[in-house]
Amino acid sequence: MTVLVTGANGFLGSNLAKFLSEREEIEEIVSIGQSQLKRRRFPKEVYFSIDLKSISNACIIFRRYRPKIVFDFASVVGGNKFINSQSALIMHDATIMNLNVLDLARKIEVKKILFASSACVYPKEELLREEYAYPIHPENMYGLQKIFIENVYREYQKTYGIETYLPRFQNIYGPYIQYSGDRAKGLADICRKVLIAPENGDVELFGDGQQIRDYTFSEDAMDGVWKLINSKVYEPINISSGKGTTIENYARKIMNVLGKNLTIKFNGQKDTGIQVRISSSAKAKELIDWESKTSLEDGILKMANWIKKEMGI
């Protein structure tokens, strides 16, 4: 079976391509990214650098390979600062890419297509259940773009019969994550800070460290994607551990895993985001028999080892 992955040069797309390369039933992975491949090519994977905002370029690949399943992970994403300062770019570019991918899938009669959505579709609630996304009042414009595409997907299924799948991710971490720069994800940025800090030095956290989040290791998340795409569950599903941990506790776990003795310095002047953000995993357990299994300590070690290798330390 041939599958196609967009956003394959990014964090989630890279993890998905790796996961799929290890599945016996997958014969070929057609990966599309926006730039030259930053990682090694996985077994069974062919990679194309294509601007998905141009439907003519993407059409050539779709028609040549005619995948049975499409995983649309194309997005414009980064940390809170990037998301909040680049809303116009995100809403324009991501929407064009996602609509082009969906309509191309329809035209070549793809059987199944999955869109990588986000917990940012939810309002500022503490425990996020799938039904809380309506009435629409997302966390930010990134979330508004995601829930708009979710609804387009659902209408395409009603109108054209293509099977559509809508996982909502929250705080996924692991190898291939962006760990530095304007688009760095908070979890990986903290890990990088701990790695480069001198012994008995300090590490900065935004706010008072008591913000609560749930974290899901990337391998677990991709297992959830695979179970979802092999189901008949077409409604949005949270892919999340459902377990809350404070940012301070997360940082201390990193220090323990890496054997670093550091002092945490809290910076109350920085944007900390929402105080409590936990996605319920009950529906994933009930409908697709999925739950996150990797402990935070094991996941941190795998991510840290990857970051260390990337940084050459």
ZISUL-V965678 format. One record per residue. RES is the residue in three letters. PHI is phi in degrees with one decimal (NA if undefined). PSI is psi in radians with two decimals (999 if undefined). Layout:
res = {RES RES}
phi = {PHI PHI}
psi = {PSI PSI}
This chain:
res = {MET THR VAL LEU VAL THR GLY ALA ASN GLY PHE LEU GLY SER ASN LEU ALA LYS PHE LEU SER GLU ARG GLU GLU ILE GLU GLU ILE VAL SER ILE GLY GLN SER GLN LEU LYS ARG ARG ARG PHE PRO LYS GLU VAL TYR PHE SER ILE ASP LEU LYS SER ILE SER ASN ALA CYS ILE ILE PHE ARG ARG TYR ARG PRO LYS ILE VAL PHE ASP PHE ALA SER VAL VAL GLY GLY ASN LYS PHE ILE ASN SER GLN SER ALA LEU ILE MET HIS ASP ALA THR ILE MET ASN LEU ASN VAL LEU ASP LEU ALA ARG LYS ILE GLU VAL LYS LYS ILE LEU PHE ALA SER SER ALA CYS VAL TYR PRO LYS GLU GLU LEU LEU ARG GLU GLU TYR ALA TYR PRO ILE HIS PRO GLU ASN MET TYR GLY LEU GLN LYS ILE PHE ILE GLU ASN VAL TYR ARG GLU TYR GLN LYS THR TYR GLY ILE GLU THR TYR LEU PRO ARG PHE GLN ASN ILE TYR GLY PRO TYR ILE GLN TYR SER GLY ASP ARG ALA LYS GLY LEU ALA ASP ILE CYS ARG LYS VAL LEU ILE ALA PRO GLU ASN GLY ASP VAL GLU LEU PHE GLY ASP GLY GLN GLN ILE ARG ASP TYR THR PHE SER GLU ASP ALA MET ASP GLY VAL TRP LYS LEU ILE ASN SER LYS VAL TYR GLU PRO ILE ASN ILE SER SER GLY LYS GLY THR THR ILE GLU ASN TYR ALA ARG LYS ILE MET ASN VAL LEU GLY LYS ASN LEU THR ILE LYS PHE ASN GLY GLN LYS ASP THR GLY ILE GLN VAL ARG ILE SER SER SER ALA LYS ALA LYS GLU LEU ILE ASP TRP GLU SER LYS THR SER LEU GLU ASP GLY ILE LEU LYS MET ALA ASN TRP ILE LYS LYS GLU MET GLY ILE}
phi = {NA -99.0 -124.3 -124.2 -123.0 -96.1 66.6 -75.1 -96.3 -92.7 -64.8 -67.4 -62.2 -64.6 -63.9 -68.0 -59.0 -62.5 -59.4 -65.8 -65.0 -97.8 -93.2 -63.3 -74.6 -91.0 -93.6 -150.7 -115.4 -96.7 -105.2 -125.4 -134.4 -85.5 -148.0 -57.5 -59.6 -92.6 -122.6 -73.8 -78.6 -83.5 -55.9 71.2 -103.4 -113.8 -123.9 -130.2 -92.0 -139.0 -83.5 -71.1 -72.2 -101.5 -69.1 -66.2 -65.2 -68.3 -59.7 -59.4 -69.4 -59.1 -73.8 -68.7 -98.7 43.5 -65.6 -80.8 -131.2 -119.1 -110.9 -94.7 -109.0 -67.2 -163.4 -121.9 -145.5 -172.5 -77.2 -56.4 -62.6 -64.6 -60.1 -77.2 -101.0 -123.9 -61.4 -63.7 -60.5 -61.2 -67.8 -73.4 -68.5 -64.8 -64.7 -61.4 -61.6 -64.9 -68.2 -62.7 -63.7 -62.5 -72.1 -64.5 -60.6 -63.5 -65.1 -97.2 62.1 -61.7 -77.1 -134.4 -141.4 -119.7 -111.6 -78.2 -94.6 -148.5 -68.6 -67.5 -69.7 -85.9 -72.9 -83.2 -103.9 -83.9 -106.7 -96.4 -102.1 -53.1 -72.4 -73.3 -71.6 -124.9 -61.8 -65.1 -157.8 -68.9 -61.3 -158.8 -68.4 -59.4 -66.8 -64.8 -62.7 -64.5 -72.6 -62.3 -65.7 -53.2 -70.1 -62.8 -56.1 -65.7 -70.3 -64.2 -65.2 -63.0 -84.4 -112.5 85.1 -70.2 -77.2 -117.9 -129.5 -134.6 -74.5 -108.3 -92.8 -144.5 48.2 -80.0 -140.2 151.0 -57.9 75.6 -75.7 -77.5 -114.1 -149.8 86.6 -63.0 -100.6 -64.0 -83.1 -54.5 -61.1 -70.6 -63.5 -63.7 -60.0 -62.3 -60.5 -65.3 -62.6 -91.2 -69.5 -68.4 -57.2 68.2 -87.7 -134.1 -135.0 -91.9 -119.9 -78.7 77.6 -96.7 81.2 -98.1 -62.5 -109.7 -137.2 -111.0 -125.8 -126.9 -70.7 -59.4 -63.4 -64.4 -61.5 -68.8 -62.9 -64.6 -60.6 -66.3 -65.7 -66.9 -67.4 -98.5 -115.9 -113.8 -96.6 -102.5 -81.2 -59.6 -133.2 -70.0 -108.2 -158.3 -69.6 75.0 -118.1 -86.7 -142.6 -72.6 -61.0 -62.6 -63.2 -60.2 -62.2 -68.5 -64.7 -60.3 -62.4 -65.5 -62.3 -91.2 67.9 -105.8 -104.2 -130.4 -101.0 -86.2 -107.9 -94.4 -114.1 -75.8 -84.5 -90.3 -67.4 -106.8 74.3 -71.9 -68.7 -128.2 -145.1 -131.0 -96.7 -66.5 -105.0 -62.5 -69.2 -63.0 -65.8 -72.3 -94.0 -125.5 53.6 -122.7 -153.3 -70.6 -116.7 -76.3 -67.4 -59.2 -63.8 -66.0 -66.2 -60.4 -61.5 -65.2 -66.3 -62.4 -62.9 -68.2 -62.9 -59.2 -65.1 -64.9 -84.6 71.2 -122.1}
psi = {2.37 2.32 2.75 2.36 2.11 2.82 0.46 -0.13 -0.07 -3.02 -1.06 -0.72 -0.67 -0.76 -0.65 -0.77 -0.73 -0.81 -0.82 -0.58 -0.32 0.04 2.22 -0.59 -0.22 2.07 -0.55 2.37 2.02 1.92 2.39 2.27 2.98 -0.22 3.13 2.45 2.23 -0.19 3.11 2.64 2.36 2.80 2.48 0.12 2.33 2.45 2.41 2.32 1.88 2.44 1.87 -0.12 -0.28 1.89 -0.48 -0.68 -0.80 -0.57 -0.65 -0.79 -0.79 -0.78 -0.55 -0.77 -0.43 1.14 2.66 -0.58 2.44 2.29 1.90 1.73 0.21 2.31 2.99 1.94 2.81 -2.79 -3.11 -0.74 -0.79 -0.82 -0.73 -0.35 -0.22 0.66 -0.71 -0.78 -0.80 -0.87 -0.64 -1.03 -0.80 -0.69 -0.77 -0.80 -0.84 -0.69 -0.68 -0.77 -0.79 -0.78 -0.59 -0.69 -0.71 -0.77 -0.58 0.18 0.79 2.44 -0.75 2.50 2.40 2.34 2.21 1.75 -2.94 2.69 -0.15 -0.16 -0.30 2.70 -3.06 1.20 2.87 -0.97 2.01 1.92 2.66 -0.67 -0.23 -0.11 -0.23 2.49 2.62 2.11 1.22 2.90 -0.66 -3.11 -0.50 -0.76 -0.62 -0.71 -0.71 -0.80 -0.50 -0.83 -0.65 -0.80 -0.61 -0.76 -0.81 -0.62 -0.62 -0.65 -0.75 -0.72 -0.73 -0.19 0.01 2.35 2.15 2.48 2.44 1.32 2.41 1.98 2.61 2.20 0.94 2.47 2.77 -2.96 2.68 0.10 2.64 2.07 -0.01 2.85 -3.07 -0.46 0.24 2.43 2.47 -0.75 -0.82 -0.59 -0.72 -0.74 -0.76 -0.75 -0.74 -0.72 -0.70 -0.19 2.42 2.66 2.37 0.26 -2.71 2.87 2.38 2.34 2.52 2.39 -2.70 0.06 0.03 0.09 2.40 2.30 2.82 2.56 2.38 2.25 2.52 -0.68 -0.69 -0.74 -0.72 -0.56 -0.67 -0.69 -0.77 -0.72 -0.65 -0.81 -0.35 0.33 -3.08 0.53 1.87 -0.13 2.77 2.46 2.25 2.28 1.66 2.65 -0.53 0.18 2.19 2.48 2.40 2.71 -0.68 -0.77 -0.69 -0.80 -0.70 -0.60 -0.69 -0.80 -0.71 -0.78 -0.68 -0.07 0.63 2.36 1.75 2.75 2.31 2.23 2.15 2.30 1.72 -0.09 -0.24 2.69 2.22 -0.13 -2.82 2.52 -0.78 2.24 1.71 2.24 2.30 2.35 0.16 -0.72 -0.64 -0.70 -0.73 -0.76 -0.55 0.17 0.83 2.48 2.68 2.32 -0.41 2.24 2.72 -0.68 -0.80 -0.71 -0.73 -0.75 -0.76 -0.74 -0.78 -0.71 -0.66 -0.76 -0.73 -0.75 -0.72 -0.64 -0.18 0.64 999}
